[in-house]
Amino acid sequence: MAQEERWVSMGEICKYLGSSRDTIKRMIKSQNMPAYKMERKWKFKINEVDTWMHEKNSISSEERESILYAKDN
């Protein structure tokens, strides 16, 4: 049986992502970062945040190749 992932706090997600509290709040509000408000505290699931980050920051292989080509020239 797989163990349920625990919820992490704002402080833990800031440390995990290496971002400030203000940056995380801005990402929640303007970029729909997955977060849940429980009473007055923000809570996060690491796997949801990781998935969101990968989807938000993914680029196509063509874009990646053009970026790498431009760096080489």
Backbone as a printed PyTorch tensor [residue, N CA C, xyz], in Angstrom:
tensor([[[  0.8400,  -1.1880,   0.0000],
         [  0.0000,   0.0000,   0.0000],
         [  0.8850,   1.2510,   0.0000]],

        [[  0.6390,   2.1630,  -0.9260],
         [  1.4370,   3.3880,  -1.0240],
         [  1.0680,   4.3360,   0.1100]],

        [[  2.0850,   5.0110,   0.6260],
         [  1.8620,   5.9480,   1.7130],
         [  1.3320,   7.2660,   1.1480]],

        [[  0.3320,   7.8300,   1.7960],
         [ -0.2530,   9.1000,   1.3950],
         [  0.7790,  10.2180,   1.5800]],

        [[  0.9040,  11.0790,   0.5640],
         [  1.8330,  12.2100,   0.6670],
         [  1.2980,  13.2120,   1.6780]],

        [[  2.1710,  13.7090,   2.5180],
         [  1.7250,  14.6750,   3.5240],
         [  1.6590,  16.0770,   2.9330]],

        [[  0.8780,  16.9230,   3.5630],
         [  0.7780,  18.3210,   3.1800],
         [  2.0070,  19.0570,   3.7020]],

        [[  2.5060,  20.0350,   2.9350],
         [  3.6320,  20.8450,   3.4050],
         [  3.1690,  22.2830,   3.5660]],

        [[  3.8700,  23.0020,   4.4150],
         [  3.5100,  24.3830,   4.7440],
         [  4.1150,  25.3670,   3.7430]],

        [[  3.7500,  26.6300,   3.8920],
         [  4.3100,  27.6940,   3.0570],
         [  5.8280,  27.7500,   3.2350]],

        [[  6.2920,  27.6710,   4.4600],
         [  7.7300,  27.7140,   4.7210],
         [  8.4740,  26.5680,   4.0530]],

        [[  7.8680,  25.3790,   4.0910],
         [  8.5080,  24.2060,   3.4780],
         [  8.5420,  24.3160,   1.9570]],

        [[  7.4650,  24.8310,   1.3580],
         [  7.4490,  24.9480,  -0.1050],
         [  8.4030,  26.0470,  -0.5550]],

        [[  8.5310,  27.1020,   0.2280],
         [  9.5030,  28.1660,  -0.0860],
         [ 10.9150,  27.5950,  -0.0990]],

        [[ 11.2170,  26.8150,   0.8960],
         [ 12.5470,  26.2000,   0.9890],
         [ 12.7600,  25.2030,  -0.1590]],

        [[ 11.7620,  24.4010,  -0.4430],
         [ 11.8390,  23.3910,  -1.4960],
         [ 12.1040,  24.0320,  -2.8580]],

        [[ 11.3970,  25.1460,  -3.1400],
         [ 11.5380,  25.8080,  -4.4400],
         [ 12.6170,  26.8880,  -4.4590]],

        [[ 13.1190,  27.2410,  -3.2860],
         [ 14.1290,  28.2920,  -3.2090],
         [ 13.5540,  29.6520,  -3.5720]],

        [[ 12.3040,  29.8830,  -3.1740],
         [ 11.6090,  31.1300,  -3.4930],
         [ 11.0930,  31.7840,  -2.2250]],

        [[ 10.8300,  33.0770,  -2.3260],
         [ 10.3020,  33.7990,  -1.1680],
         [  8.8020,  33.5550,  -1.0170]],

        [[  8.3010,  33.8850,   0.1400],
         [  6.8680,  33.7780,   0.4380],
         [  6.0510,  34.6340,  -0.5370]],

        [[  6.5300,  35.8440,  -0.8140],
         [  5.8290,  36.7380,  -1.7440],
         [  5.7740,  36.1500,  -3.1500]],

        [[  6.8600,  35.5350,  -3.5890],
         [  6.8950,  34.9180,  -4.9190],
         [  5.8990,  33.7770,  -4.9960]],

        [[  5.8480,  32.9390,  -3.9630],
         [  4.9030,  31.8120,  -3.9480],
         [  3.4670,  32.3280,  -3.9740]],

        [[  3.1610,  33.3310,  -3.1780],
         [  1.8120,  33.8960,  -3.1630],
         [  1.4460,  34.4620,  -4.5280]],

        [[  2.3970,  35.1060,  -5.1850],
         [  2.1640,  35.6610,  -6.5240],
         [  1.8890,  34.5310,  -7.5230]],

        [[  2.6430,  33.4260,  -7.4260],
         [  2.4220,  32.2900,  -8.3260],
         [  1.0570,  31.6460,  -8.0840]],

        [[  0.6220,  31.6000,  -6.8410],
         [ -0.7020,  31.0530,  -6.5230],
         [ -1.7750,  31.9110,  -7.1880]],

        [[ -1.6470,  33.2150,  -7.0240],
         [ -2.6660,  34.1430,  -7.5030],
         [ -2.6720,  34.3110,  -9.0280]],

        [[ -1.5150,  34.5480,  -9.6130],
         [ -1.4880,  34.9030, -11.0300],
         [ -1.2320,  33.7360, -11.9710]],

        [[ -0.6360,  32.6330, -11.4590],
         [ -0.2850,  31.5260, -12.3400],
         [ -0.9860,  30.2210, -11.9600]],

        [[ -1.9250,  30.3070, -11.0230],
         [ -2.7080,  29.1420, -10.5970],
         [ -1.8580,  27.9860, -10.0730]],

        [[ -0.8310,  28.3070,  -9.3190],
         [ -0.0280,  27.2700,  -8.6700],
         [ -0.9470,  26.4650,  -7.7510]],

        [[ -0.8390,  25.1270,  -7.7670],
         [ -1.7230,  24.3290,  -6.9070],
         [ -1.4210,  24.5520,  -5.4230]],

        [[ -2.3990,  25.0810,  -4.7230],
         [ -2.2620,  25.3650,  -3.2960],
         [ -3.6510,  25.3470,  -2.6780]],

        [[ -3.7010,  25.0580,  -1.4090],
         [ -4.9790,  24.9360,  -0.7070],
         [ -4.9120,  25.7390,   0.5790]],

        [[ -5.9300,  26.5240,   0.8170],
         [ -5.9900,  27.3140,   2.0400],
         [ -6.8060,  26.5340,   3.0610]],

        [[ -6.1590,  26.1690,   4.1430],
         [ -6.8120,  25.4350,   5.2340],
         [ -6.8300,  26.3550,   6.4400]],

        [[ -8.0260,  26.7880,   6.7680],
         [ -8.2200,  27.8370,   7.7530],
         [ -7.4870,  29.0630,   7.2340]],

        [[ -6.4260,  29.5170,   7.8830],
         [ -5.7170,  30.7070,   7.4040],
         [ -4.3290,  30.3730,   6.8720]],

        [[ -4.0410,  29.0960,   6.6620],
         [ -2.6990,  28.6920,   6.2460],
         [ -2.7180,  28.0100,   4.8890]],

        [[ -1.7100,  28.3210,   4.0810],
         [ -1.5490,  27.6710,   2.7870],
         [ -0.8950,  26.3210,   2.9760]],

        [[ -1.3790,  25.3180,   2.2350],
         [ -0.8100,  23.9690,   2.2530],
         [ -0.5990,  23.5110,   0.8160]],

        [[  0.3850,  22.6470,   0.6330],
         [  0.7900,  22.2030,  -0.6940],
         [  1.0930,  20.7150,  -0.6890]],

        [[  0.9460,  20.0960,  -1.8580],
         [  1.4060,  18.7200,  -2.0940],
         [  2.5840,  18.8440,  -3.0620]],

        [[  3.7350,  18.3390,  -2.6430],
         [  4.9560,  18.4640,  -3.4450],
         [  4.7570,  17.9050,  -4.8570]],

        [[  4.1240,  16.7300,  -4.9790],
         [  3.9780,  16.1390,  -6.3160],
         [  3.1130,  17.0110,  -7.2270]],

        [[  2.0960,  17.6810,  -6.6900],
         [  1.2640,  18.5770,  -7.4970],
         [  2.0510,  19.8000,  -7.9470]],

        [[  2.8580,  20.3430,  -7.0460],
         [  3.6740,  21.5080,  -7.3780],
         [  4.7230,  21.1250,  -8.4230]],

        [[  5.3600,  19.9720,  -8.2600],
         [  6.3570,  19.5090,  -9.2390],
         [  5.7250,  19.3430, -10.6180]],

        [[  4.5660,  18.7070, -10.6880],
         [  3.8750,  18.5110, -11.9600],
         [  3.5300,  19.8460, -12.5900]],

        [[  3.0000,  20.7600, -11.7960],
         [  2.6400,  22.0940, -12.2720],
         [  3.8650,  22.8320, -12.8070]],

        [[  4.9850,  22.7570, -12.0810],
         [  6.2140,  23.4370, -12.5120],
         [  6.6890,  22.8850, -13.8510]],

        [[  6.6680,  21.5710, -14.0020],
         [  7.1130,  20.9610, -15.2600],
         [  6.1970,  21.3500, -16.4190]],

        [[  4.8940,  21.3560, -16.1870],
         [  3.9490,  21.7350, -17.2380],
         [  4.0750,  23.2120, -17.5840]],

        [[  4.2150,  24.0360, -16.5680],
         [  4.2950,  25.4900, -16.7510],
         [  5.5680,  25.8860, -17.4890]],

        [[  6.6420,  25.1570, -17.2520],
         [  7.9370,  25.5330, -17.7930],
         [  8.4020,  24.6370, -18.9280]],

        [[  7.5120,  23.7910, -19.4380],
         [  7.9330,  22.8940, -20.5030],
         [  7.9530,  23.6240, -21.8380]],

        [[  8.9030,  23.2300, -22.6700],
         [  8.9980,  23.7790, -24.0100],
         [  9.1010,  22.6150, -24.9810]],

        [[  8.7450,  22.8520, -26.2060],
         [  8.7980,  21.7840, -27.1990],
         [ 10.2470,  21.4690, -27.5540]],

        [[ 10.4550,  20.3070, -28.1410],
         [ 11.8130,  19.9220, -28.5290],
         [ 12.3550,  20.8760, -29.5910]],

        [[ 11.4840,  21.4060, -30.4660],
         [ 11.9210,  22.3630, -31.4790],
         [ 12.4130,  23.6530, -30.8240]],

        [[ 11.6700,  24.1310, -29.8240],
         [ 12.0830,  25.3360, -29.1050],
         [ 13.4150,  25.1080, -28.3980]],

        [[ 13.5650,  23.9480, -27.7740],
         [ 14.7980,  23.6130, -27.0600],
         [ 15.9830,  23.6040, -28.0250]],

        [[ 15.7940,  22.9870, -29.1910],
         [ 16.8720,  22.9200, -30.1810],
         [ 17.2480,  24.3110, -30.6830]],

        [[ 16.2590,  25.1730, -30.9210],
         [ 16.5730,  26.5130, -31.4060],
         [ 17.3080,  27.3280, -30.3480]],

        [[ 16.9660,  27.1400, -29.0920],
         [ 17.6660,  27.8190, -28.0000],
         [ 19.1130,  27.3330, -27.9240]],

        [[ 19.3060,  26.0300, -27.9880],
         [ 20.6580,  25.4730, -27.9290],
         [ 21.4740,  25.9080, -29.1430]],

        [[ 20.8520,  25.9450, -30.3140],
         [ 21.5360,  26.3710, -31.5350],
         [ 21.9740,  27.8260, -31.4160]],

        [[ 21.0960,  28.6710, -30.8810],
         [ 21.4030,  30.0860, -30.7280],
         [ 22.5550,  30.3060, -29.7470]],

        [[ 22.6290,  29.4960, -28.7030],
         [ 23.7300,  29.6030, -27.7290],
         [ 25.0640,  29.2170, -28.3600]],

        [[ 25.0470,  28.2390, -29.2590],
         [ 26.2740,  27.7640, -29.8930],
         [ 26.7990,  28.7490, -30.9390]],

        [[ 25.9490,  29.6010, -31.4500],
         [ 26.3590,  30.5240, -32.5300],
         [ 26.4670,  31.9370, -32.0710]]])
